Amino acid sequence: MALMITDECINCDVCEPECPNDAIYMGEEIYEIDPRKCTECVGHFEEPQCVQVCPVACIPVNPAHVETRETLWERFERLAAAKAASARAAAEDAGGKPSPEAPPPSTAEI
């Protein structure tokens, strides 16, 4: 289940920096959530951080993207691996030594 931001959003800017996956961005009129990046904070936190900080409670589950916790966990692992690879490539492009590999995601139960 990815989350979504409804038109009740007041553009207060508090949700965007809380997203560990950079899934929240400014749309044409209100903030939006990219369902390809949203894991509902699975792998990072117990509860979605954007929901926790939203002052108007306008971030429900997106009914068009109903997913299991297992699917969200798999997305988290893909996003984490891509982020680590990108960081290593950026370090190499900058002429530095490759960044140490990121630790593997926790194998804790989901």
FIPAFI-484331 format. One record per residue: residue in one letter; x, y, z of N, C-alpha, C in turn; chain; residue number from 1. Coordinates in Angstrom, 2 decimals, always signed. Atoms other than C-alpha are relative to their C-alpha. Example, Ala and Ser with C-alpha at 12.3 -4.5 7.8 and 13.67 -1.06 7.14 Angstrom:
REM residues 2
<'A'; <+0.89; -1.19; +0.00>; <+12.30; -4.50; +7.80>; <+0.90; +1.20; +0.00>; 'A'; 1>
<'S'; <-0.82; -1.19; -0.06>; <+13.67; -1.06; +7.14>; <-0.77; +1.09; +0.73>; 'A'; 2>
***
This chain:
REM residues 110
<'M'; <+0.84; -1.17; +0.00>; <+0.00; +0.00; +0.00>; <+0.88; +1.23; +0.00>; 'A'; 1>
<'A'; <-0.67; -1.30; -0.01>; <+1.48; +3.25; -1.03>; <-1.00; +1.00; +0.59>; 'A'; 2>
<'L'; <+0.86; -1.05; -0.55>; <+0.15; +6.38; +0.56>; <-0.28; +1.03; -1.09>; 'A'; 3>
<'M'; <+0.30; -1.09; +0.92>; <-1.36; +9.39; -1.17>; <-0.32; +1.25; +0.81>; 'A'; 4>
<'I'; <+0.33; -1.26; -0.66>; <-1.89; +13.04; -0.32>; <-1.25; +0.54; -0.67>; 'A'; 5>
<'T'; <+1.27; -0.46; +0.54>; <-5.42; +14.33; -0.72>; <+0.02; +1.51; -0.23>; 'A'; 6>
<'D'; <+0.08; -1.43; +0.29>; <-6.55; +17.76; -1.86>; <-0.25; +0.85; +1.24>; 'A'; 7>
<'E'; <+0.09; -0.74; -1.26>; <-6.95; +18.71; +1.80>; <+1.37; +0.52; +0.43>; 'A'; 8>
<'C'; <-1.37; -0.43; -0.30>; <-3.16; +19.30; +1.79>; <+0.07; +1.53; +0.01>; 'A'; 9>
<'I'; <-0.14; -1.46; -0.13>; <-2.27; +22.83; +2.93>; <+1.41; +0.46; -0.40>; 'A'; 10>
<'N'; <-1.36; -0.33; +0.44>; <+1.28; +22.73; +1.48>; <+0.86; +0.58; +1.12>; 'A'; 11>
<'C'; <-0.75; -0.50; -1.15>; <+2.83; +23.19; +4.90>; <+1.48; -0.39; -0.05>; 'A'; 12>
<'D'; <-1.40; +0.40; +0.22>; <+6.07; +21.50; +3.74>; <+0.60; -0.90; +1.08>; 'A'; 13>
<'V'; <-0.62; +0.82; -1.05>; <+6.51; +19.25; +6.79>; <+0.18; -1.45; -0.41>; 'A'; 14>
<'C'; <-0.09; +1.42; +0.36>; <+6.00; +15.87; +5.08>; <+1.20; -0.32; -0.87>; 'A'; 15>
<'E'; <-1.04; +0.29; +0.99>; <+8.54; +16.12; +2.27>; <+1.35; -0.38; +0.62>; 'A'; 16>
<'P'; <-1.31; +0.37; -0.55>; <+11.74; +16.15; +4.36>; <-0.04; -1.22; +0.91>; 'A'; 17>
<'E'; <+0.10; +1.17; -0.89>; <+10.44; +13.33; +6.57>; <+0.06; -1.32; -0.75>; 'A'; 18>
<'C'; <+0.05; +1.24; +0.78>; <+10.25; +10.79; +3.73>; <+1.41; -0.54; -0.24>; 'A'; 19>
<'P'; <-1.34; +0.55; +0.17>; <+13.31; +8.51; +3.85>; <+0.27; -0.50; -1.42>; 'A'; 20>
<'N'; <-0.15; +0.51; +1.37>; <+12.68; +7.37; +0.25>; <-0.12; +1.09; -1.05>; 'A'; 21>
<'D'; <+0.18; -1.11; +0.94>; <+12.25; +10.81; -1.33>; <-1.19; -0.23; -0.93>; 'A'; 22>
<'A'; <+1.20; +0.29; +0.80>; <+8.81; +9.71; -2.51>; <-0.95; +1.20; -0.08>; 'A'; 23>
<'I'; <+0.91; -1.15; -0.04>; <+7.13; +13.04; -1.67>; <+0.62; +1.16; -0.76>; 'A'; 24>
<'Y'; <-0.47; -1.13; +0.81>; <+7.41; +15.92; -4.10>; <-1.14; +0.98; -0.22>; 'A'; 25>
<'M'; <+1.01; -1.01; +0.25>; <+5.60; +19.13; -4.95>; <-0.61; -0.24; -1.38>; 'A'; 26>
<'G'; <+0.71; +0.16; +1.26>; <+2.96; +18.52; -7.62>; <-0.42; +1.36; -0.53>; 'A'; 27>
<'E'; <+0.46; -1.27; +0.57>; <+1.11; +21.14; -9.63>; <-0.63; +0.92; +1.04>; 'A'; 28>
<'E'; <+0.69; -0.83; -1.00>; <-0.98; +22.31; -6.68>; <+0.31; -0.41; +1.44>; 'A'; 29>
<'I'; <-0.26; +0.51; -1.34>; <-0.22; +20.11; -3.67>; <+1.14; -1.02; -0.07>; 'A'; 30>
<'Y'; <-1.01; +1.05; -0.04>; <+2.40; +17.63; -2.54>; <-0.62; -1.31; -0.49>; 'A'; 31>
<'E'; <+0.44; +1.30; +0.50>; <+2.18; +14.18; -4.11>; <+1.00; -1.05; +0.46>; 'A'; 32>
<'I'; <-0.86; +1.11; -0.40>; <+3.62; +10.75; -3.33>; <+0.16; -0.93; -1.19>; 'A'; 33>
<'D'; <-0.30; +0.94; +1.08>; <+5.33; +8.58; -5.94>; <-0.19; -1.42; +0.55>; 'A'; 34>
<'P'; <+0.25; +1.34; -0.55>; <+3.88; +5.09; -5.33>; <+1.12; -0.99; -0.30>; 'A'; 35>
<'R'; <-1.13; +0.89; +0.29>; <+6.99; +3.52; -6.89>; <+1.11; +0.13; +1.03>; 'A'; 36>
<'K'; <-1.02; -0.22; -1.04>; <+9.08; +4.94; -4.02>; <-0.55; -0.14; +1.41>; 'A'; 37>
<'C'; <+0.59; +0.05; -1.34>; <+6.64; +4.83; -1.11>; <+0.00; -1.42; +0.55>; 'A'; 38>
<'T'; <+0.02; +1.29; -0.70>; <+7.19; +1.97; +1.33>; <-0.77; +0.11; +1.31>; 'A'; 39>
<'E'; <+0.66; -0.29; -1.28>; <+5.07; +3.48; +4.11>; <+1.00; -0.07; +1.14>; 'A'; 40>
<'C'; <-1.13; -0.01; -0.93>; <+8.43; +3.74; +5.87>; <+0.43; -1.38; +0.48>; 'A'; 41>
<'V'; <-0.46; +1.35; -0.32>; <+8.79; -0.04; +6.04>; <+1.50; -0.05; -0.28>; 'A'; 42>
<'G'; <-1.45; +0.05; +0.12>; <+12.49; -0.69; +6.58>; <+0.70; +1.17; +0.67>; 'A'; 43>
<'H'; <-0.57; -1.18; -0.64>; <+13.00; +2.69; +8.21>; <-0.63; +0.25; +1.38>; 'A'; 44>
<'F'; <+0.73; -0.34; -1.22>; <+10.31; +3.28; +10.86>; <-1.20; -0.93; +0.16>; 'A'; 45>
<'E'; <+1.18; +0.82; -0.28>; <+7.37; +1.51; +12.49>; <-1.26; +0.57; -0.66>; 'A'; 46>
<'E'; <+1.17; -0.64; +0.59>; <+4.88; +4.04; +11.11>; <+0.45; +1.03; -1.02>; 'A'; 47>
<'P'; <-0.35; -1.01; +1.00>; <+4.83; +6.34; +8.08>; <+0.23; +1.37; +0.65>; 'A'; 48>
<'Q'; <-0.36; -1.27; -0.62>; <+6.59; +9.53; +9.10>; <-0.81; +1.17; -0.51>; 'A'; 49>
<'C'; <+0.80; -1.09; +0.54>; <+4.60; +11.77; +6.77>; <-1.36; +0.08; +0.69>; 'A'; 50>
<'V'; <+1.30; +0.05; -0.69>; <+1.38; +10.64; +8.44>; <+0.16; +0.56; +1.41>; 'A'; 51>
<'Q'; <-0.25; -0.46; -1.37>; <+2.90; +11.34; +11.85>; <+0.09; +1.52; +0.11>; 'A'; 52>
<'V'; <-0.22; -1.44; -0.10>; <+3.80; +14.95; +11.04>; <-1.08; +0.85; -0.67>; 'A'; 53>
<'C'; <+1.01; -0.76; +0.74>; <+0.85; +15.96; +8.85>; <-1.01; +0.64; +0.96>; 'A'; 54>
<'P'; <+0.91; -0.67; -0.93>; <-1.20; +18.60; +10.70>; <-1.48; -0.08; -0.39>; 'A'; 55>
<'V'; <+1.41; +0.05; +0.43>; <-4.38; +18.05; +8.65>; <-0.47; -1.41; -0.35>; 'A'; 56>
<'A'; <+0.37; +1.40; +0.23>; <-4.43; +14.25; +8.36>; <-0.52; -0.25; -1.41>; 'A'; 57>
<'C'; <+0.42; +0.15; +1.40>; <-4.55; +14.23; +4.56>; <+0.81; -1.05; -0.74>; 'A'; 58>
<'I'; <-0.85; +1.01; +0.65>; <-2.31; +11.19; +3.90>; <-0.53; -1.41; +0.31>; 'A'; 59>
<'P'; <+0.53; +1.35; -0.20>; <-4.38; +7.99; +3.65>; <+0.71; -1.01; -0.91>; 'A'; 60>
<'V'; <-0.47; +1.05; +0.90>; <-3.56; +4.68; +1.99>; <-0.61; +0.25; -1.37>; 'A'; 61>
<'N'; <+0.46; -0.18; +1.38>; <-3.83; +4.94; -1.78>; <-0.71; -1.28; -0.45>; 'A'; 62>
<'P'; <+0.73; +1.22; +0.38>; <-6.58; +2.48; -2.82>; <+0.41; -0.55; -1.36>; 'A'; 63>
<'A'; <-0.46; +0.48; +1.30>; <-5.07; +2.25; -6.30>; <+1.32; -0.77; +0.09>; 'A'; 64>
<'H'; <-1.30; +0.66; -0.18>; <-1.84; +0.83; -4.84>; <+0.00; -0.81; +1.28>; 'A'; 65>
<'V'; <+0.08; +0.87; -1.17>; <-2.81; -1.80; -2.28>; <+1.09; -1.07; -0.13>; 'A'; 66>
<'E'; <-1.12; +0.93; +0.02>; <+0.29; -3.85; -1.43>; <+0.19; -0.62; +1.38>; 'A'; 67>
<'T'; <-0.29; +0.66; -1.27>; <+1.38; -6.29; +1.23>; <+1.24; +0.59; +0.64>; 'A'; 68>
<'R'; <-1.19; -0.46; -0.71>; <+3.98; -5.51; +3.85>; <+1.25; -0.63; -0.62>; 'A'; 69>
<'E'; <-1.11; +0.68; +0.66>; <+6.22; -8.04; +2.11>; <+0.42; +0.74; -1.27>; 'A'; 70>
<'T'; <-0.29; -0.75; +1.21>; <+5.96; -6.11; -1.15>; <+0.68; +1.32; +0.34>; 'A'; 71>
<'L'; <-0.62; -1.25; -0.43>; <+6.79; -2.87; +0.67>; <+1.44; -0.24; +0.45>; 'A'; 72>
<'W'; <-1.35; +0.33; -0.45>; <+9.82; -4.56; +2.27>; <+0.91; -0.24; -1.21>; 'A'; 73>
<'E'; <-0.79; +0.25; +1.20>; <+11.03; -5.76; -1.14>; <+0.33; +1.31; -0.71>; 'A'; 74>
<'R'; <-0.25; -1.31; +0.60>; <+10.66; -2.21; -2.50>; <+1.08; +0.75; +0.80>; 'A'; 75>
<'F'; <-1.01; -0.64; -0.85>; <+12.65; -0.88; +0.48>; <+1.39; -0.55; -0.34>; 'A'; 76>
<'E'; <-1.30; +0.60; +0.30>; <+15.46; -3.34; -0.28>; <+0.52; +0.45; -1.37>; 'A'; 77>
<'R'; <-0.41; -0.47; +1.33>; <+15.53; -2.35; -3.98>; <+0.45; +1.46; +0.05>; 'A'; 78>
<'L'; <-0.35; -1.42; -0.10>; <+15.54; +1.36; -3.15>; <+1.31; +0.20; +0.76>; 'A'; 79>
<'A'; <-1.23; -0.12; -0.79>; <+18.28; +0.93; -0.53>; <+1.21; -0.43; -0.82>; 'A'; 80>
<'A'; <-1.10; +0.47; +0.83>; <+20.46; -1.04; -2.95>; <+0.32; +1.01; -1.09>; 'A'; 81>
<'A'; <-0.21; -0.99; +1.05>; <+19.97; +1.55; -5.70>; <+0.66; +1.26; +0.56>; 'A'; 82>
<'K'; <-0.57; -1.19; -0.63>; <+20.79; +4.40; -3.31>; <+1.48; -0.23; +0.33>; 'A'; 83>
<'A'; <-1.39; +0.32; -0.33>; <+23.99; +2.66; -2.15>; <+0.85; -0.04; -1.27>; 'A'; 84>
<'A'; <-0.74; +0.07; +1.27>; <+25.06; +1.98; -5.76>; <+0.22; +1.40; -0.56>; 'A'; 85>
<'S'; <-0.11; -1.37; +0.48>; <+24.40; +5.59; -6.69>; <+1.06; +0.78; +0.79>; 'A'; 86>
<'A'; <-0.99; -0.68; -0.85>; <+26.47; +6.85; -3.75>; <+1.41; -0.46; -0.35>; 'A'; 87>
<'R'; <-1.32; +0.52; +0.38>; <+29.37; +4.57; -4.72>; <+0.43; +0.58; -1.34>; 'A'; 88>
<'A'; <-0.33; -0.53; +1.32>; <+29.21; +5.74; -8.34>; <+0.36; +1.48; +0.08>; 'A'; 89>
<'A'; <-0.29; -1.43; -0.16>; <+29.14; +9.40; -7.29>; <+1.37; +0.20; +0.61>; 'A'; 90>
<'A'; <-1.31; -0.12; -0.64>; <+32.18; +8.90; -5.07>; <+1.11; -0.33; -1.00>; 'A'; 91>
<'E'; <-1.00; +0.36; +1.01>; <+34.06; +7.20; -7.91>; <+0.13; +1.10; -1.05>; 'A'; 92>
<'D'; <-0.01; -1.09; +0.99>; <+33.08; +9.97; -10.36>; <+0.72; +1.23; +0.53>; 'A'; 93>
<'A'; <-0.65; -1.16; -0.62>; <+34.39; +12.55; -7.90>; <+1.50; -0.24; +0.17>; 'A'; 94>
<'G'; <-1.43; +0.28; -0.09>; <+37.77; +10.85; -8.05>; <+0.43; -0.55; +1.33>; 'A'; 95>
<'G'; <-0.33; +0.54; -1.32>; <+37.58; +9.55; -4.53>; <-0.05; -1.51; -0.01>; 'A'; 96>
<'K'; <+0.10; +1.44; -0.15>; <+37.69; +6.08; -3.25>; <-1.48; -0.38; +0.04>; 'A'; 97>
<'P'; <+1.39; +0.43; -0.10>; <+34.50; +4.08; -3.57>; <-0.46; +0.00; +1.45>; 'A'; 98>
<'S'; <+0.56; +0.01; -1.34>; <+32.25; +4.46; -0.58>; <-0.07; -1.42; +0.51>; 'A'; 99>
<'P'; <+0.17; +1.36; -0.53>; <+32.17; +1.49; +1.74>; <-1.43; -0.44; -0.25>; 'A'; 100>
<'E'; <+1.35; +0.50; +0.26>; <+29.26; -0.73; +1.03>; <-0.90; +0.27; +1.18>; 'A'; 101>
<'A'; <+1.00; -0.20; -1.05>; <+26.13; +0.08; +2.93>; <-0.28; -1.35; +0.64>; 'A'; 102>
<'P'; <+0.32; +1.26; -0.65>; <+25.25; -2.53; +5.51>; <-1.27; -0.57; -0.61>; 'A'; 103>
<'P'; <+1.21; +0.60; +0.57>; <+22.67; -5.01; +4.28>; <-1.21; +0.38; +0.84>; 'A'; 104>
<'P'; <+1.21; -0.31; -0.76>; <+19.07; -4.27; +5.26>; <-0.20; -1.01; +1.11>; 'A'; 105>
<'S'; <+0.29; +0.88; -1.13>; <+17.94; -5.73; +8.53>; <-0.81; -1.19; -0.46>; 'A'; 106>
<'T'; <+0.77; +1.18; +0.34>; <+16.62; -9.24; +8.31>; <-1.10; -0.25; +1.02>; 'A'; 107>
<'A'; <+1.06; +0.13; -0.99>; <+14.17; -8.60; +11.10>; <-1.31; -0.33; -0.69>; 'A'; 108>
<'E'; <+1.29; +0.35; +0.58>; <+10.72; -9.95; +10.52>; <-0.78; +1.25; -0.34>; 'A'; 109>
<'I'; <+0.84; -1.11; +0.42>; <+8.30; -7.72; +8.73>; <-1.38; -0.13; +0.55>; 'A'; 110>
***
